[in-house]
Amino acid sequence: MRKHTFSLLGLMVMASLILTACGGAATTAPPPPPTEAPAATAAPAATAAPAATEAPAAFKCTDAIGCVDVAPGDPIHIAWIETVSGATAPLGTDNNRGVEIAIADKGGELLGHKIELTGEDSLCNAEGGQAAGTKISADPTVVAIVGTTCSSEARAAMPLISKAGMVMISPSNTNPDLTNPDHPDHWPGYLRTAHNDLFQGRVAAEFAYNKLGLKTAATIHDGSPYAKSLQQVFADVFKQLGGTITTQEAVNVGDTDMKPVLTKIATGKPQIIYFPIFEPEGDFIAAQKCEVSGLEKTVMMGADGLTIDTFPEAAGECANGMYLSGPFVAGKPYDDFVAKYKAAYGEAPVSGFHAHAYDATNIIFAAIEKVAVVDADGTVHIGRQALRDAMYATKGFEGLTGKLTCDKNGDCATGEALAIFQLTDAEIKDGKWPPNVFWKPGQP
């Protein structure tokens, strides 16, 4: 019924319109008096079709040395090159634990991608460094590297790493040549959070001459870039201060009988023997010194290569009173870090550069976050030269080891995280580690 009513009404309206249209001859009524026309109401504009949205342009790598592309679901790959076997294993193990804690503090993710950590044992020698560098530089997924432990490894690995366009930052390399732009061992893409031995060698010499009042010294190195350079810095500064270097001797890696070289040193009657080398050779020197006539009262001093919790017990009672220069970090952030270290590994830090490794890893993360291009689908693009540049440009970075600023050659440490320690029965007989700080640069 209602449907019919609507139809009839429609017919009537149409008829009326027809009559009006056909009534041209009819007398029209006078027009009504003018009235103000109502404001015209604009017809609603037709809804414009949405402008065509261009698909974002596909990422094009313009980086001078290439890019790393990390697809959705793939990890951001960080690698390490450290010594994790043999007598020097505690050094590399300690470094790697600092890296692992940095990753854990990041939640195991970066830019929405899982962080993958892999590595190669470099054995604290040139051959191991070359083998590790060869393998890692051949993996195009590696974004950055934390390493190496020893300077000899870096000297062999870095040419390969650099030519592959990668970047490597070391927590424990201290040889000056690695950041000397005029030396063939300096390569683009290398940085370090460890102190430079130009600083450590000077500190050691000033401590021996000024603090201990010793005027004659002998040195021993093992032929490694680290030891050879560090003892030379010590000798040069010691002489500049007015001291006398009675002899500079060398041993071979693998030597166990140190009495011949110690007997030769004894003829010069030095007041101190400075031997910045590694275990186990350092163990034998320290243990056998007391067996050589004329050296019974001679002071011994080592460096960060022997700041390992296994050294005091291996060296034995003859090392009682011996001095070591090495990393020193203090403060609440570091105390919190050590608590995490103990919780994760069931022991206190076993060497000295774990905090430097933590800082090195976080410098990598900060640089990646700064330069990465992230697509809508989560793909991450990291320019290799851009990453290097961002790391070299690090300024005022608040690390565990202090406020770090990297120079154009890769030195990021200020040297403030360094101290002189003295071994006692607590370390030699009771297994205490680390030893107490005996002196710090700047103290009287």
Residue pairs with C-beta under 8 A, 6 or more apart in sequence:
56 375
56 376
59 69
59 373
59 375
59 379
59 381
61 67
61 69
61 381
61 383
62 383
63 383
63 384
63 385
63 386
64 385
65 165
65 384
65 385
66 165
66 383
66 384
67 381
67 382
67 383
67 384
68 140
68 141
68 142
68 143
68 381
68 382
68 384
69 379
69 380
69 381
70 76
70 113
70 143
70 379
70 380
70 381
70 382
71 379
72 377
72 378
72 379
74 113
74 141
75 113
75 114
75 115
75 116
76 110
76 111
76 113
76 114
76 115
76 116
76 143
76 368
76 380
77 116
77 118
77 139
77 141
77 142
77 143
78 99
78 103
78 115
78 116
78 117
78 142
78 143
78 144
78 145
78 146
78 361
78 364
79 117
79 118
79 119
79 120
79 136
79 139
79 142
79 144
79 145
79 146
79 147
80 95
80 96
80 99
80 117
80 118
80 119
80 120
80 145
80 146
80 147
81 119
81 120
81 122
81 129
81 132
81 133
81 136
81 145
81 146
81 147
81 148
81 149
81 153
81 157
81 168
82 91
82 92
82 93
82 95
82 96
82 119
82 121
82 122
82 146
82 147
82 148
82 149
83 89
83 91
83 92
83 121
83 122
83 123
83 124
83 128
83 148
83 149
83 150
83 153
84 92
84 93
84 96
84 119
84 121
85 121
85 123
86 123
86 124
87 278
87 279
87 280
88 123
88 124
88 149
88 150
88 278
88 279
90 308
90 309
90 310
90 350
90 351
91 124
91 149
91 150
91 172
91 278
91 305
91 308
91 351
91 353
92 121
92 122
92 124
92 149
93 350
93 351
94 349
94 350
94 351
94 352
94 353
94 354
94 357
95 146
95 147
95 149
95 171
95 172
95 351
95 353
95 354
95 356
95 357
96 119
96 357
97 341
97 344
97 345
97 349
97 354
97 357
98 171
98 353
98 354
98 355
98 356
98 357
98 358
98 360
98 361
99 117
99 146
99 357
99 358
99 360
99 361
100 117
100 344
101 337
101 340
101 341
101 344
101 354
101 358
102 357
102 358
102 361
102 362
102 365
103 115
103 117
103 361
104 340
104 344
105 340
106 115
106 365
108 114
108 115
109 115
110 365
110 368
110 369
111 368
111 369
111 372
111 374
111 380
112 374
112 378
112 380
113 378
113 380
119 147
120 131
120 132
120 135
120 136
121 128
121 132
122 128
122 129
122 131
122 132
122 147
122 148
122 149
122 150
122 153
122 157
123 129
123 153
124 149
124 150
124 152
124 153
124 278
125 150
125 152
125 153
125 224
125 253
126 152
126 153
126 155
126 156
127 156
128 153
129 148
129 150
129 152
129 153
129 154
129 155
129 156
129 157
130 156
130 157
130 160
132 147
132 148
132 153
132 157
133 156
133 157
133 158
133 159
133 160
133 161
134 160
136 142
136 145
136 157
136 161
136 166
137 160
137 161
137 163
137 164
137 166
138 164
142 166
143 166
143 364
143 368
143 382
143 387
144 166
144 167
144 168
144 169
144 364
144 367
144 368
144 387
145 161
145 166
145 167
145 168
145 169
146 168
146 169
146 170
146 171
146 357
146 360
146 361
146 364
147 153
147 154
147 157
147 168
147 170
148 154
148 157
148 168
148 170
148 172
148 173
149 170
149 172
149 173
150 172
150 173
150 224
150 226
150 278
151 173
151 174
151 175
151 177
151 178
151 224
151 225
151 226
151 229
152 224
152 225
152 226
154 168
154 170
154 173
154 175
154 178
154 185
154 190
155 175
155 177
155 178
155 185
155 225
157 168
158 168
158 178
158 185
158 187
158 189
158 190
159 187
161 167
161 168
161 187
161 189
161 190
162 187
162 188
162 189
162 190
165 189
165 384
165 385
166 189
166 384
167 189
167 190
167 191
167 364
167 384
167 387
167 388
167 391
168 189
168 190
168 191
169 190
169 191
169 192
169 193
169 360
169 363
169 364
169 391
169 410
169 412
170 178
170 190
170 191
170 192
170 193
170 194
170 360
171 192
171 193
171 194
171 353
171 354
171 356
171 357
171 359
171 360
172 192
172 194
172 304
172 352
172 353
172 356
172 357
173 192
173 194
173 226
174 192
174 194
174 195
174 196
174 197
174 200
174 226
174 230
174 304
175 185
175 197
175 225
175 226
175 229
175 230
176 196
176 197
176 198
176 229
176 233
177 183
177 185
177 186
177 225
177 229
178 185
178 186
178 190
178 192
178 410
179 186
179 190
179 192
179 196
179 407
179 409
179 410
179 411
180 186
180 409
181 409
185 225
186 409
188 388
189 388
190 410
191 360
191 363
191 391
191 392
191 406
191 410
191 411
191 412
192 360
192 410
192 411
192 412
192 413
193 356
193 357
193 359
193 360
193 363
193 399
193 401
193 404
193 412
193 413
194 327
194 353
194 356
194 413
195 327
195 413
195 415
195 417
195 418
196 411
196 413
196 415
197 226
197 229
197 230
197 233
198 233
199 415
199 418
200 230
200 233
200 303
200 304
200 325
200 415
200 418
201 229
201 230
201 231
201 232
201 233
201 234
201 236
201 237
202 233
202 237
203 325
203 415
203 418
203 420
203 441
204 234
204 274
204 276
204 301
204 303
204 325
204 420
205 233
205 234
205 235
205 237
205 238
205 241
205 243
206 237
206 241
206 441
207 323
207 325
207 420
207 439
208 214
208 217
208 234
208 238
208 243
208 272
208 274
208 299
208 301
209 215
209 238
209 241
209 242
209 243
210 241
211 439
212 272
212 299
214 243
214 271
214 272
214 299
215 242
215 243
215 244
215 271
216 243
216 244
216 245
216 246
216 268
216 269
216 270
216 271
216 272
217 234
217 235
217 238
217 243
217 244
217 245
217 246
217 270
217 271
217 272
217 273
217 274
218 245
218 246
218 247
218 248
218 249
218 265
218 268
218 270
218 272
218 273
218 274
219 231
219 232
219 234
219 235
219 245
219 247
219 248
219 249
219 273
219 274
219 275
220 231
220 248
220 249
220 250
220 251
220 261
220 265
220 273
220 274
220 275
220 277
220 285
221 227
221 228
221 230
221 231
221 248
221 249
221 250
221 251
221 275
221 276
221 277
222 228
222 250
222 251
222 252
222 253
222 277
222 278
222 281
223 250
223 252
223 253
224 253
224 277
224 278
226 276
226 305
227 275
227 276
227 277
227 278
227 305
228 250
230 276
230 303
231 248
231 274
231 275
231 276
232 248
234 274
234 276
235 245
235 248
238 245
239 245
246 265
246 268
246 269
246 270
247 264
247 265
247 268
247 270
249 261
249 264
249 265
250 261
251 258
251 261
251 277
251 281
251 285
253 281
254 281
255 281
255 284
256 280
256 284
257 284
257 288
258 281
258 284
258 285
258 288
258 289
259 288
259 291
259 292
262 285
262 288
262 289
262 292
262 295
263 292
265 273
265 295
266 292
266 293
266 294
266 295
266 298
267 294
269 294
270 298
271 298
271 299
272 298
272 299
272 300
272 301
273 285
273 289
273 295
273 298
273 299
273 300
273 301
274 301
274 302
275 282
275 285
275 300
275 301
275 302
276 302
276 303
276 304
276 305
276 306
276 325
277 285
277 302
277 305
277 306
278 305
278 306
279 305
279 306
279 308
279 310
279 311
279 314
280 314
282 302
282 305
282 306
282 311
282 315
283 311
283 314
283 315
285 300
286 300
286 302
286 311
286 315
286 316
286 318
286 319
286 322
287 314
287 315
287 316
287 318
287 319
288 318
289 295
289 298
289 300
289 318
290 296
290 317
290 318
291 318
299 321
299 322
299 323
300 319
300 322
300 323
301 322
301 323
301 324
301 325
302 311
302 322
302 323
302 324
302 325
303 324
303 325
303 326
304 324
304 325
304 326
304 327
304 352
304 353
306 324
307 324
307 326
307 327
307 351
307 352
307 421
307 434
308 350
308 351
309 348
309 350
309 351
309 431
309 433
309 434
310 350
311 319
312 319
312 423
312 427
312 428
312 433
312 435
313 427
313 428
313 429
313 431
315 322
315 423
315 428
316 428
317 428
319 423
319 428
320 423
320 424
320 425
320 428
321 422
321 423
321 424
322 422
322 423
323 420
323 421
323 422
323 423
323 438
324 420
324 421
324 422
324 423
324 435
325 418
325 419
325 420
325 421
326 352
326 418
326 419
326 421
327 352
327 353
327 355
327 356
327 401
327 417
327 418
327 419
328 352
328 417
328 418
328 419
328 421
328 437
328 440
329 355
329 400
329 401
329 417
331 400
333 400
334 355
334 400
337 354
337 355
337 358
337 400
338 348
338 349
341 348
341 349
341 354
342 348
348 433
348 434
349 434
350 433
352 434
355 399
355 400
355 401
355 417
356 401
356 413
356 417
358 399
358 400
359 397
359 399
359 400
359 401
359 404
362 397
362 399
363 391
363 394
363 397
363 399
363 404
363 406
363 412
364 391
366 390
366 394
366 397
367 387
367 390
367 391
367 394
368 382
368 387
370 390
371 382
371 383
371 386
371 387
371 389
371 390
372 380
372 381
372 382
373 380
373 381
373 382
374 380
374 381
375 381
391 406
392 406
392 407
392 408
392 410
393 406
394 404
394 405
394 406
394 412
395 405
395 406
396 403
396 404
396 405
397 403
397 404
397 405
397 412
401 413
401 416
401 417
402 413
402 414
402 416
402 417
403 414
404 412
404 413
404 414
405 412
405 414
406 412
415 441
418 440
418 441
419 437
419 438
419 439
419 440
419 441
420 437
420 438
420 439
420 440
421 434
421 435
421 436
421 437
421 438
422 435
422 436
422 438
423 435
424 435
424 436
426 432
426 435
427 433
427 435
